[in-house]
Amino acid sequence: MSTQRLIKLPHRVLLKLHGSDTNAFLQGLITNDVTKLQTQNGLAAFLLNTKGRIVEDVLLWRRGTDDLFLECSKENKTILTKEILKYRLRKQVEITESSDQIFFTEDVSDKQAHRDPRFSGFGARVFGNPSSSEVSENREKYENLRRSAGIAEGSQELAELLPFQANGDLLNMVSLDKGCYVGQELTARTAHTGVIRRRILPFECEGQVKIGAEVLDEKKNKVGKIISSDTTRCLGILQLSSFKSQKLTADGVSLTAKQPEWMPDKILANNKTRTSLTDS
């Protein structure tokens, strides 16, 4: 184990999926292509409702067994499990909660680390029950790093958004060439013909901002909403046309929108026309 301490993530849980129909079942349920797990250890995706809106974001992990492990937010575990079971019907898939705890590490070279599939620069996960000397309880450090990287997580931040508003096309969470899945029709139509005018972005902020606070431009027009915040950085969904606004505020606190490292320049440059990765 690396000498760098692991950050415990008590707000995240692992569900173990086992059974001969597991891969085929998940392939018809989530936004990404499960067959990618044949060549990689991790996969990020969304579970959508029939209207194409996000129910939950999930991370799928292959850990050297025939089982797949699904990571999700602890607070939404019951709702997510019910949503999954609703579509299981007679398929051979069993779902149980794993006793393994989830940890974050910035040291992606650790042999036990599973690199984050959304953005390779955002550390890795470690699973199990390591000794307390290896573990930090400083979850806020993880949240700070996540906000700085521009990565939203959990149903509180993502529920009811469209996959591309949550940057699913940029964070390796949506496959545009797999078969059908729940909510696929609207997602495919948006990818090929729609204009994505709002996306989640990170902000630098000069104080604490309430979750749900409206983002205003210099003319006091409502151009976004805060979904996560500490005293120096926030995550919010923002109209891309307001990205370069010099006087964004929320709750009277000054904000500066930032371009994440993983976001191509054209996403912000072409905000009045097409802003999907399907552009030529």
Helices and strands as residue ranges (DSSP letters): E 6-8, E 12-18, H 22-27, G 34-38, E 42-48, E 54-62, E 68-73, G 74-76, H 77-88, E 94-97, E 101-105, E 114-115, E 124-128, G 132-134, E 135-136, H 139-149, H 155-158, H 184-193, E 198-205, E 214-216, E 222-229, E 233-239, G 240-242, E 248-250, E 253-257, H 265-269
